[in-house]
Each structure stands twice: as structure tokens, then as C-alpha cells.
């Protein structure tokens, strides 16, 4: 299992660098938001009277956050699902730096540990921004509390800028807009993201049988599911021997309801490497060798190579409407 080609062993320094690269390149133009914020943060830290200019720094920061949202919207809610968790961190850093009474325990216990958590879930994963952004949900909680603390302090003491009252009001209005924008994006992404599927309005076919009964999908996927499900019915009355289903569709084992002839329902790749790993697994666990094998036609396999390989192992096959059913006779 540790030889999974989709999770190769990568030196820690390379993986650590990939963490920051994934954030930097999560969108073709997101780097400009990072550059802009870093420039603003540098000016803010140099400014010895930064607390008297809080409104200006908050306006610029929130503007960068909103700009980041606009960059991410075109890919919603698929490619950048959950990526909206990153931009509010800019506002969190700025607010914490400008607060007079800093919530240090929250910064250490939630903000920093949230970032560390996102790194921890990233290191063993190959999902890059998907897992990083999920980890940043906790960081957002702290960020919004920092923003709230800063606004409370801004209401109590004046800024030292021209038109201070109007600038402060503008900063409050932009913060309110940022929170509204963030909330709408979160609601939209959660209500429109269907795992490995299209937009909800396109999911018009309801699956009637098997483990996916009651789920809605599109016609193509529904037809594909039904054809494979019907094919698997041939195994229901067969002897209770191991079944290997050479597909990345994990639901097929629930439909067949037979003892697994593999180390996992997740095949992790329909390619020669997968067969090589299975052979290694059977060398260690000969009792798991399958009597039955099923391969859906709609797969990534080189079917000519695969069928020839399985025949050399002693399996004979029958072509079905949706796949190939193989059996090793005793």
C-alpha cells in the first residue's frame, strides 16, 4: 500500500516548498494579490504611526481580499472549491498587527496552529490546494475575530488621517461587504459543488437501484452506472469467492457484495502499476487471490494488454454489455 504511485515518496524540503507553491499558483493571477499585500504589509510595518492610519491599511487589505475573491469566482465551485478560505487571512494578519490589545492566545492557539494543521494535512496528500484550503477554515475563524477586535478599537479611538470619519466609515463598509461576499461564496460553493459531478440543475436522472439509489446525476453517468450495476448482478448467485473489480469506481464492491480480492476498494490508477502492486499483495496474501475479476469497458486500461495479462494468469473471459467478466476455473 505504501508503494502507491499517486503518493510517491518526496523529500520533506520539496514537499514543504510545494505547500507555498500551491498557494502561490492556485490561480494564474493570485500571485498579484500576494505581491500587493506584501507591499502593503511592508509599508504598514515600517510606519511607526500605523495605528493612527488603521482605516487606510484596512481599506487596502480588504480591497486585496475582494480582488482575490473576484479572481477565484470564475472557477467556482469546482476547481477552486474551498479556496475562498485563503483571502480572509490577509485581513486577519493586518487586523492583528494593528490591534492595540492583541488576542495573543487566539493567535497562537487558532491562527498559527490552523496554518500548521493545513501543512500537516497537506504533507501526506496529493490534493494540494483542496486540503490546504480546508485547513484554513480554522484560520479564518481567528481572522474574523481579529477584524472584529480592530473595528471595536477603531470605534473607541480616532484615526489621524484626512477626512478620518469618512475614511473610517468606508473601511467599515468594505469590511461588511467582504463578510457578505465571503458568506455568499461559501453558500454558493457548498450548495453547487457535487463531488465528481456537474451543476445541480444538470443532475436530472435519479438512480433507482444499488448503493447509489436515490442519488441524482446526469444521463451519461446514470446510464454508465446502471449498465455496470446490471453486469455485476451475475456475481450475486455465484460461490462466495474473492472478487477483484479492476476499476476506480469504489461503489462496485458495495453492489457486488462479495469478499474483496484486493487490499483496498480504491484501485488508485487503472494502469500496469496497479497490476504490479496487486501481484505483490497476492505474494504476501495468497488467500486473497480472486477467483472472479470484472473490468468495465469504460476504463483507462489498455484493454488488449490487460486481457492478455489476465489470460496468462489463468483467467478466461466473457465479454458483457458493459465490461469483461473473468473467472479462474478450479
ROROBA-586012 format. One line per field, with one value per residue (C-alpha): x, y, z; chain; residue number from 1. Coordinates in steps of 0.001 Angstrom, whole numbers, m for minus. Layout:
residues N
X <- (X, ...)
Y <- (Y, ...)
Z <- (Z, ...)
chain <- (A, ...)
resi <- (NUM, ...)
end
This chain:
residues 330
X <- (0, 2917, 4029, 1038, 2287, m124, 1602, 5321, 7903, 9004, 11824, 10455, 12057, 10469, 7077, 7355, 8162, 5196, 2926, 3755, 3860, 337, m941, 1016, m214, m3769, m4891, m2983, m3276, m3412, 292, m533, m2771, 109, 2588, 177, m461, 3244, 3995, 1196, 2278, 5862, 4711, 2441, 5220, 7621, 5011, 5612, 2206, 348, m2350, m3293, m3670, m5643, m8526, m6293, m4480, m7753, m9272, m6270, m6250, m9976, m9626, m6988, m9257, m12172, m9861, m8826, m12474, m13053, m10079, m11471, m15136, m14773, m13616, m16377, m17474, m15273, m11562, m11164, m13718, m12858, m10091, m12133, m10791, m7407, m8054, m9533, m6165, m4839, m7442, m6586, m2868, m3489, m6060, m3852, m887, m2996, m4804, m3603, m4964, m3820, m5649, m2336, m3780, m6137, m3273, m1119, m3870, m6030, m4388, m879, m1998, m4568, m1812, 292, m2696, m3129, 548, 134, m2852, m1030, 2200, 747, m1771, m1701, m4690, m2688, m4999, m8071, m6667, m4710, m7825, m9874, m7238, m7506, m11134, m9903, m7510, m10479, m12276, m9361, m9002, m12590, m12255, m9136, m11105, m13865, m11365, m9787, m13160, m14074, m10862, m11410, m14838, m13329, m10345, m9884, m7520, m5098, m5836, m7572, m11363, m10829, m14549, m15417, m12357, m13288, m16863, m15572, m13362, m16332, m18497, m15801, m15416, m19188, m19079, m16159, m18065, m21193, m19132, m17394, m20675, m22328, m19365, m19347, m23093, m22800, m19832, m21394, m24775, m23426, m20441, m21355, m18456, m17277, m20489, m21896, m24081, m27219, m29519, m27930, m28432, m31844, m31629, m32265, m30577, m33130, m31081, m27947, m25748, m26349, m30145, m31761, m28792, m29273, m26764, m26664, m27915, m24439, m23333, m26713, m26554, m22967, m23875, m26919, m25056, m22220, m24667, m26629, m23395, m22411, m25676, m24066, m21995, m24888, m25637, m22091, m19991, m18687, m15161, m12955, m13880, m11466, m13041, m10430, m11885, m11547, m15318, m15370, m19167, m18907, m17856, m20966, m23077, m21410, m21343, m18534, m15288, m12622, m9825, m7704, m6114, m8489, m11641, m9712, m7577, m5610, m4922, m6013, m2543, 168, 1480, m1802, m1439, 2142, 1054, m1730, 737, 2945, m101, m1039, 2518, 2049, m1659, m2291, m5699, m6887, m6274, m9539, m11488, m13576, m12452, m14628, m13423, m15799, m15299, m15327, m11954, m8493, m6989, m5244, m7810, m5844, m2820, m4898, m6952, m3828, m2104, m5062, m5288, m1612, m2562, m5113, m8313, m10793, m13151, m16628, m17492, m20628, m22654, m20655, m17432, m15479, m16215, m13237, m13065, m10325, m11725, m10573)
Y <- (0, 2340, 1930, 3880, 5649, 8513, 9168, 8862, 9455, 13100, 14714, 16927, 20120, 19623, 18859, 21854, 24112, 22661, 23858, 27501, 26940, 25514, 28668, 30972, 29233, 28361, 30890, 32356, 35882, 35194, 35967, 39627, 39678, 38234, 40772, 43629, 42518, 42003, 45534, 46995, 44962, 46179, 49823, 49156, 47586, 50432, 53026, 53817, 55517, 52703, 52558, 56134, 55128, 51945, 52806, 53237, 49934, 48126, 49567, 48459, 44996, 44419, 45658, 42972, 40343, 41336, 41355, 37790, 36732, 38117, 36118, 32899, 33277, 32068, 28620, 28171, 25765, 23052, 23641, 26134, 24641, 25948, 28254, 31207, 30258, 31820, 35540, 36479, 35584, 38890, 40746, 38648, 39479, 43196, 43374, 41532, 43793, 46928, 45834, 47510, 44729, 41731, 38419, 36584, 33294, 33147, 33976, 31165, 28647, 29002, 31164, 29686, 26147, 26371, 27132, 24317, 21966, 22844, 21961, 18656, 17533, 18637, 16677, 13134, 14208, 14695, 17067, 20280, 23339, 21245, 20163, 23357, 25491, 23180, 23535, 27316, 27282, 27384, 30227, 32197, 31960, 33688, 36194, 37401, 37738, 39880, 42061, 42427, 43407, 46023, 47558, 47767, 49678, 51930, 52886, 53885, 55962, 58297, 57884, 60610, 60883, 63457, 63024, 60468, 59908, 59223, 57043, 55025, 54635, 53463, 50863, 49562, 49401, 47473, 45014, 44448, 43907, 41477, 39412, 39404, 38410, 35622, 34299, 34257, 32493, 29854, 29229, 29069, 26695, 24350, 24256, 23850, 21551, 17937, 15524, 14391, 15699, 18758, 21653, 20602, 21843, 19299, 16349, 15286, 11463, 9643, 6277, 3662, 624, m385, 1538, 4843, 4529, 7927, 9950, 12284, 12586, 13306, 10882, 9743, 8801, 7248, 5018, 4062, 3214, 1138, m871, m1772, m2490, m4874, m6563, m7119, m8937, m12021, m12423, m12362, m16080, m17308, m19014, m16805, m16460, m13383, m10819, m8276, m5352, m3559, m73, 3134, 3060, 2080, 1668, m1508, m3588, m2475, m3527, m6939, m7704, m10245, m10741, m8333, m9763, m6671, m4613, m1662, m745, 2255, 892, 4137, 4057, 1899, 1138, m1577, m299, m1305, m4900, m4980, m3848, m6432, m9200, m8112, m8130, m11683, m12895, m11854, m12769, m15777, m16343, m13058, m14146, m13650, m16327, m13686, m10471, m7820, m4959, m2226, m1387, 2328, 2436, 3893, 432, m658, m3431, m5523, m5596, m6200, m9095, m10757, m10334, m11850, m14785, m15540, m15744, m18451, m16446, m16863, m14053, m13378, m10063, m8476, m5429, m3120, m4959, m8181, m10957, m13208, m16417, m18827, m22341, m24760)
Z <- (0, 651, m2964, m4289, m7455, m6781, m3433, m4222, m1544, m1768, 269, 3042, 1725, m1710, m220, 2111, m842, m2753, 37, m655, m4406, m4306, m2594, m4876, m8045, m7052, m9660, m12605, m11157, m7408, m7177, m7853, m4790, m2737, m4149, m3440, 97, 858, m399, 1726, 4786, 4395, 4377, 7366, 9436, 8623, 9600, 13280, 13498, 11788, 14464, 13618, 9950, 10618, 8331, 5292, 5839, 6457, 3259, 1176, 2756, 2281, m1297, m1906, m312, m2564, m5597, m4654, m4490, m7983, m9271, m7822, m8809, m12460, m11295, m8728, m7421, m8904, m9384, m6543, m4181, m681, m1984, m696, 2736, 1917, 1098, 4535, 6073, 4668, 6723, 9766, 9613, 9103, 11907, 14372, 13568, 14095, 17270, 20448, 22659, 20671, 21279, 21583, 22862, 19880, 17520, 18916, 19624, 16491, 13819, 13864, 14713, 11916, 9422, 10895, 10601, 6912, 6398, 8250, 6152, 3002, 3555, 3129, 479, m3278, m3270, m2862, m2664, m1825, 1553, 2241, 1856, 4076, 6774, 6501, 7645, 11261, 10413, 9070, 12411, 14124, 11273, 11553, 15330, 14802, 12366, 14946, 17643, 15379, 14466, 18158, 18867, 15834, 17177, 20500, 19305, 16291, 13354, 12272, 8565, 6402, 6474, 9255, 9922, 6294, 5753, 8834, 7619, 4249, 5945, 7977, 4845, 2968, 5854, 5827, 2055, 2428, 5010, 2832, m221, 1712, 3105, m320, m1902, 834, 484, m3310, m3296, m725, m2464, m6015, m5524, m6283, m5877, m9327, m10861, m12607, m11551, m9598, m12385, m14756, m12389, m13659, m13532, m10267, m9742, m8699, m7644, m5796, m3347, m5184, m5100, m4600, m5852, m8805, m11632, m15360, m18016, m19118, m15616, m14800, m17897, m17095, m13503, m14477, m17118, m14720, m11882, m14104, m15166, m11534, m10871, m12451, m9278, m6811, m7044, m7551, m4916, m2133, m3566, m3808, m6429, m7921, m9772, m11832, m11683, m9702, m9050, m5379, m5290, m7362, m4350, m2477, m5456, m5880, m2130, m2411, m465, m1708, m3817, m3222, m453, m999, m2886, m4218, m7044, m7340, m11061, m13995, m15336, m15259, m11920, m10311, m11533, m10301, m6848, m6777, m7625, m4722, m2466, m3523, m2885, 737, 980, m1298, 320, m1238, m4839, m6729, m8490, m10238, m11940, m13536, m15751, m17022, m20681, m19955, m18216, m18618, m19112, m22255, m22570, m25058, m22755, m19636, m21002, m22355, m18968, m17111, m19525, m18874, m15187, m15967, m16325, m19171, m20003, m21325, m22916, m21472, m22454, m20189, m19468, m19216, m16708, m15946, m13930, m12958, m13028, m10370)
chain <- (A, A, A, A, A, A, A, A, A, A, A, A, A, A, A, A, A, A, A, A, A, A, A, A, A, A, A, A, A, A, A, A, A, A, A, A, A, A, A, A, A, A, A, A, A, A, A, A, A, A, A, A, A, A, A, A, A, A, A, A, A, A, A, A, A, A, A, A, A, A, A, A, A, A, A, A, A, A, A, A, A, A, A, A, A, A, A, A, A, A, A, A, A, A, A, A, A, A, A, A, A, A, A, A, A, A, A, A, A, A, A, A, A, A, A, A, A, A, A, A, A, A, A, A, A, A, A, A, A, A, A, A, A, A, A, A, A, A, A, A, A, A, A, A, A, A, A, A, A, A, A, A, A, A, A, A, A, A, A, A, A, A, A, A, A, A, A, A, A, A, A, A, A, A, A, A, A, A, A, A, A, A, A, A, A, A, A, A, A, A, A, A, A, A, A, A, A, A, A, A, A, A, A, A, A, A, A, A, A, A, A, A, A, A, A, A, A, A, A, A, A, A, A, A, A, A, A, A, A, A, A, A, A, A, A, A, A, A, A, A, A, A, A, A, A, A, A, A, A, A, A, A, A, A, A, A, A, A, A, A, A, A, A, A, A, A, A, A, A, A, A, A, A, A, A, A, A, A, A, A, A, A, A, A, A, A, A, A, A, A, A, A, A, A, A, A, A, A, A, A, A, A, A, A, A, A, A, A, A, A, A, A, A, A, A, A, A, A, A, A, A, A, A, A, A, A, A, A, A, A)
resi <- (1, 2, 3, 4, 5, 6, 7, 8, 9, 10, 11, 12, 13, 14, 15, 16, 17, 18, 19, 20, 21, 22, 23, 24, 25, 26, 27, 28, 29, 30, 31, 32, 33, 34, 35, 36, 37, 38, 39, 40, 41, 42, 43, 44, 45, 46, 47, 48, 49, 50, 51, 52, 53, 54, 55, 56, 57, 58, 59, 60, 61, 62, 63, 64, 65, 66, 67, 68, 69, 70, 71, 72, 73, 74, 75, 76, 77, 78, 79, 80, 81, 82, 83, 84, 85, 86, 87, 88, 89, 90, 91, 92, 93, 94, 95, 96, 97, 98, 99, 100, 101, 102, 103, 104, 105, 106, 107, 108, 109, 110, 111, 112, 113, 114, 115, 116, 117, 118, 119, 120, 121, 122, 123, 124, 125, 126, 127, 128, 129, 130, 131, 132, 133, 134, 135, 136, 137, 138, 139, 140, 141, 142, 143, 144, 145, 146, 147, 148, 149, 150, 151, 152, 153, 154, 155, 156, 157, 158, 159, 160, 161, 162, 163, 164, 165, 166, 167, 168, 169, 170, 171, 172, 173, 174, 175, 176, 177, 178, 179, 180, 181, 182, 183, 184, 185, 186, 187, 188, 189, 190, 191, 192, 193, 194, 195, 196, 197, 198, 199, 200, 201, 202, 203, 204, 205, 206, 207, 208, 209, 210, 211, 212, 213, 214, 215, 216, 217, 218, 219, 220, 221, 222, 223, 224, 225, 226, 227, 228, 229, 230, 231, 232, 233, 234, 235, 236, 237, 238, 239, 240, 241, 242, 243, 244, 245, 246, 247, 248, 249, 250, 251, 252, 253, 254, 255, 256, 257, 258, 259, 260, 261, 262, 263, 264, 265, 266, 267, 268, 269, 270, 271, 272, 273, 274, 275, 276, 277, 278, 279, 280, 281, 282, 283, 284, 285, 286, 287, 288, 289, 290, 291, 292, 293, 294, 295, 296, 297, 298, 299, 300, 301, 302, 303, 304, 305, 306, 307, 308, 309, 310, 311, 312, 313, 314, 315, 316, 317, 318, 319, 320, 321, 322, 323, 324, 325, 326, 327, 328, 329, 330)
end
